């Protein structure tokens, strides 16, 4: 699986938080089961089935409009962070989220499974059904606070996106203040995670079935959870994380299922006492890849949740620009400020009919 090895090399350039708590017993058990399956199972020839266009490899890098042969390669490159727990008044217009906790005393240790199950329960309780028309657009407004790790200087960006609901119209995309027109997919192209509402609606809202659907889509074969290898779990993790990050508005039940499915991935872990863009203290979920070589660094993206309600607060990510002595490294804190369904690209919610 050369594509996975090459992309893992790219992913492992990210920094690893060595101060994170160890994996819990359930995650270790699943990891051992995956390892045993890898050792004992015959090799599988995962055939590629389509030409796929990836989403961004690293947070805040523009989406490249290139076709990759191989669904697995595209899945691993799908890591853009744009997800939040939303409130909706029932008219299709999003509202600013107001998670309750601003500060807390030191937190107790909690497992990733507990956090993500809590996040799923919170999402199910608060999500509002959304049924946009194919000819409409999903508008999102995201706030990003980016800090230069060397100088400490912080800049704030406002990214506004208008994405075609069915993908048939060009969309307006922004990344750290820079925008461009994204044309519709060609007939022989697809993308993971899917962006159009019709494809999203077809994804299972049962967490186990969602994992198996992702596996089938990326590897072209059927499998049970016990048959999934460490390498395949790694790709599934990035695919689920990409779904939660790239798609800010989902059909009813899909986001809770994605949270629970993410909690079933070996290597997902909780890190307490993480601050979001508004200074609120939360518990973060990140990933320690069981198939990663010991000398390699790890995943640098964090989902941050309220430690009491498990409402989603925002993301912490890292990016770099330049190379060699000119390289600059940044820490990003971001959250979804608002969203809405609108009739036209570049139309603001206040003008929506």
C-alpha positions in Angstrom: 0.0 0.0 0.0 2.5 2.5 -1.2 0.0 5.4 -1.2 -0.6 5.0 2.5 3.1 4.8 3.3 3.9 8.0 1.3 1.1 10.0 2.8 1.9 8.8 6.3 5.4 10.2 5.8 3.8 13.6 5.1 1.4 13.3 8.0 4.2 12.3 10.4 6.0 15.7 9.9 3.4 17.1 12.4 4.3 17.6 16.0 3.4 15.0 18.7 2.2 16.1 22.1 4.3 13.8 24.4 2.5 15.0 27.5 -0.8 13.4 26.5 -2.2 10.7 28.8 -1.7 7.0 27.9 -4.2 5.1 25.9 -7.1 3.5 27.9 -7.6 -0.3 28.1 -10.3 -0.5 25.5 -8.1 1.3 22.9 -5.2 -1.0 23.7 -7.4 -4.0 23.3 -8.6 -2.9 19.9 -5.1 -2.1 18.9 -3.9 -5.6 19.8 -6.9 -7.1 17.9 -5.9 -5.0 14.8 -2.3 -6.1 15.0 -3.3 -9.8 15.3 -5.6 -9.4 12.3 -2.7 -7.9 10.3 -0.4 -10.8 11.2 -2.8 -13.6 10.6 -4.9 -12.4 7.7 -3.9 -13.0 4.0 -2.8 -9.9 2.1 -5.6 -8.0 0.4 -5.3 -6.4 -3.0 -7.4 -3.2 -2.5 -8.3 -2.2 -6.0 -8.8 1.5 -6.9 -12.1 2.2 -8.4 -12.4 5.8 -9.3 -10.6 9.1 -9.8 -10.9 11.1 -6.7 -10.2 14.8 -5.9 -8.9 15.3 -2.4 -9.7 17.9 0.1 -6.7 19.8 1.8 -3.9 17.7 3.3 -3.1 20.3 6.0 -5.4 22.8 7.7 -5.5 26.1 6.0 -3.8 25.1 2.8 -5.9 25.7 -0.3 -7.8 22.8 -1.8 -5.9 21.6 -4.8 -8.0 20.8 -7.8 -6.1 17.7 -8.9 -7.3 14.2 -9.7 -5.6 11.4 -7.8 -5.9 7.8 -9.0 -6.7 5.8 -5.9 -9.4 6.4 -3.3 -7.2 5.5 -0.4 -4.7 8.3 -1.2 -7.5 10.8 -1.4 -9.0 9.7 1.9 -5.8 10.3 3.8 -5.5 13.8 2.4 -8.9 14.9 3.6 -7.9 16.8 6.8 -9.5 20.2 6.9 -11.0 21.4 10.2 -14.5 23.0 9.9 -17.0 21.6 12.4 -19.1 22.8 15.2 -22.2 22.1 17.2 -24.9 24.4 15.9 -28.1 26.0 16.9 -30.9 26.7 14.5 -34.2 28.5 14.8 -35.9 26.2 12.4 -35.8 28.5 9.4 -32.7 27.1 7.9 -30.5 29.9 9.2 -27.6 29.1 11.5 -27.0 31.0 14.7 -23.9 31.8 16.8 -23.1 28.9 19.1 -22.8 29.6 22.8 -21.3 26.7 24.6 -21.6 27.4 28.4 -18.2 26.8 30.1 -15.7 29.7 30.1 -13.3 28.3 32.7 -12.9 25.3 35.0 -10.7 24.0 37.7 -8.2 21.2 36.7 -10.1 18.4 35.0 -10.3 14.8 35.8 -9.0 12.3 33.2 -11.7 11.1 30.8 -11.6 8.6 27.9 -12.0 9.7 24.3 -14.9 7.3 24.0 -16.7 9.1 26.9 -16.1 12.5 25.3 -17.2 11.5 21.9 -20.3 9.6 23.1 -21.2 12.7 25.1 -20.6 14.9 22.0 -22.9 12.6 20.0 -25.6 12.8 22.6 -25.3 16.6 22.7 -25.5 16.8 19.0 -28.6 14.6 18.8 -30.3 16.6 21.4 -29.5 20.0 19.8 -29.4 19.4 16.0 -32.2 20.7 13.9 -33.3 19.0 10.7 -32.1 20.7 7.6 -33.3 20.0 4.1 -31.8 22.4 1.6 -32.8 22.4 -2.1 -30.3 21.2 -4.6 -30.0 24.6 -6.2 -29.2 26.4 -2.9 -25.9 27.0 -1.1 -24.6 26.3 2.4 -23.0 29.5 3.8 -20.5 29.3 6.7 -18.5 31.9 8.6 -15.5 30.7 10.5 -13.1 32.6 12.7 -9.5 31.6 12.8 -6.9 33.0 15.2 -3.4 32.1 14.0 -0.3 32.6 16.2 3.3 32.6 14.9 5.0 30.2 17.3 8.3 32.1 17.2 7.2 35.7 17.5 3.9 35.2 19.4 2.1 37.5 16.9 -1.6 36.6 16.4 -3.7 37.4 13.4 -7.4 36.8 13.1 -9.0 35.7 9.8 -12.7 35.6 8.8 -13.4 32.8 6.3 -16.7 32.8 4.5 -17.7 29.9 2.2 -20.7 29.4 -0.1 -20.8 25.8 -1.1 -23.2 24.4 -3.7 -25.7 21.9 -2.1 -25.6 19.4 -5.0 -22.2 20.4 -6.3 -23.6 21.4 -9.7 -22.7 25.0 -9.3 -19.3 26.7 -8.6 -18.7 27.4 -5.0 -16.8 30.2 -3.2 -14.1 28.9 -0.9 -11.8 30.7 1.6 -8.7 29.7 3.5 -7.1 32.1 6.0 -8.5 35.1 4.3 -7.9 34.1 0.7 -10.8 33.1 -1.5 -11.3 31.4 -4.9 -13.9 29.9 -7.1 -14.2 26.1 -7.0 -15.8 24.7 -10.1 -18.1 21.6 -10.0 -16.6 18.1 -10.0 -16.0 16.6 -13.4 -18.0 13.5 -14.5 -15.1 11.2 -13.6 -14.3 12.8 -10.2 -15.5 12.3 -6.7 -14.3 13.7 -3.4 -14.0 12.5 0.2 -15.5 13.6 2.3 -18.5 14.1 0.0 -19.7 17.7 -0.2 -23.1 17.4 -1.9 -26.2 16.8 0.2 -27.3 13.8 -1.8 -24.1 11.8 -1.1 -24.1 12.9 2.6 -27.7 11.7 3.0 -26.7 8.2 1.8 -24.1 7.8 4.6 -25.2 5.5 7.5 -26.2 7.1 10.8 -25.2 4.0 12.7 -21.5 4.4 13.8 -20.4 0.8 13.0 -22.1 0.9 9.6 -20.6 4.3 8.9 -17.1 2.8 9.6 -17.8 -0.1 7.3 -19.2 2.2 4.6 -16.1 4.3 4.7 -13.9 1.2 4.6 -15.8 -0.1 1.6 -15.7 3.2 -0.2 -11.9 3.6 0.3 -10.7 0.0 0.0 -13.3 -1.5 -2.4 -14.0 -4.5 -0.2 -16.3 -5.7 2.5 -15.0 -6.3 6.0 -16.1 -6.7 9.6 -14.7 -4.4 12.3 -12.4 -7.2 13.5 -10.9 -7.6 10.1 -9.8 -4.0 9.7 -6.0 -3.7 9.9 -4.0 -1.0 11.7 -3.2 0.7 8.4 -6.8 0.7 7.4 -7.9 2.1 10.8 -5.4 4.9 10.2 -7.0 5.8 6.9 -10.5 5.5 8.4 -9.6 7.9 11.2 -8.5 10.5 8.7 -11.6 9.9 6.7 -13.9 10.3 9.7 -12.0 13.3 11.0 -12.1 14.9 7.5 -15.9 14.4 7.4 -16.3 16.2 10.7 -13.9 18.9 9.8 -14.8 19.7 6.2 -18.6 19.4 6.4 -20.1 22.0 8.8 -23.8 21.2 8.1 -24.9 17.6 7.8 -28.1 15.6 7.4 -29.8 14.7 10.7 -28.0 12.0 12.6 -24.8 11.9 10.6 -22.7 14.1 12.9 -23.6 12.1 16.0 -22.8 8.9 14.2 -19.4 10.3 13.0 -18.5 11.3 16.6 -19.3 7.8 17.9 -17.5 6.2 15.0 -14.4 8.3 15.6 -14.4 7.1 19.2 -14.2 3.5 18.0 -10.9 4.1 16.2 -7.8 2.7 18.0 -5.5 5.5 19.0 -8.0 8.2 19.5 -7.3 9.8 22.9 -8.5 12.7 25.1 -6.2 15.5 26.3 -7.6 17.7 29.2 -7.1 21.4 29.8 -7.0 22.7 26.2 -8.1 26.3 25.4 -10.2 27.2 22.4 -10.1 30.4 20.4 -12.3 32.2 22.9 -10.2 31.2 25.9 -12.6 28.5 27.1 -11.0 25.5 28.8 -12.1 22.2 27.3 -11.1 18.6 26.7 -9.5 17.8 23.3 -9.7 14.7 21.1 -6.6 13.9 19.0 -5.1 10.8 17.5 -2.1 8.5 18.2 -1.7 6.3 15.2 -1.0 2.7 16.4 0.6 1.9 13.0 3.0 4.9 13.2 6.7 4.1 13.7 7.9 4.9 17.2 10.4 7.5 15.9 7.8 9.4 13.9 5.8 12.4 15.2 2.0 12.3 15.4 -1.3 14.0 14.6 -1.4 17.7 15.3 -5.1 18.5 15.1 -7.4 18.7 18.1 -11.2 18.7 18.4 -12.0 20.7 21.6 -15.2 20.0 23.6 -16.9 21.5 26.6 -15.8 19.2 29.5 -19.3 19.2 31.1 -21.8 19.2 28.3 -19.4 17.9 25.5 -20.7 20.6 23.2 -18.1 21.2 20.4 -16.1 24.4 21.0 -13.6 24.5 18.1 -10.3 23.3 16.7 -6.6 23.7 17.4 -4.3 23.0 14.5 -0.8 23.7 13.3 0.5 24.7 9.9 3.8 25.8 8.4 5.0 27.9 5.5 8.3 28.2 3.8 11.2 25.7 4.4 14.7 25.5 5.7 15.8 28.6 7.7 12.8 30.5 6.4 10.2 28.1 7.7 7.4 29.6 9.9 5.2 27.5 12.2 1.7 28.6 13.3 -0.8 27.5 15.9 -4.4 28.0 14.8 -7.5 28.1 17.0 -10.8 28.3 15.1 -14.6 28.0 15.5 -17.7 28.2 13.3 -19.3 31.5 14.0 -22.5 31.0 12.0 -24.1 29.2 9.1 -27.2 29.4 6.9 -28.9 28.1 3.8 -29.0 30.7 1.1 -30.3 30.8 -2.5 -27.3 32.4 -4.2 -23.5 32.3 -4.0 -22.2 35.4 -2.1 -25.7 36.0 -0.6 -25.7 36.8 3.1 -28.2 35.2 5.5 -29.8 38.5 6.3 -30.8 38.7 2.6 -31.9 35.1 2.3 -35.5 34.5 1.3 
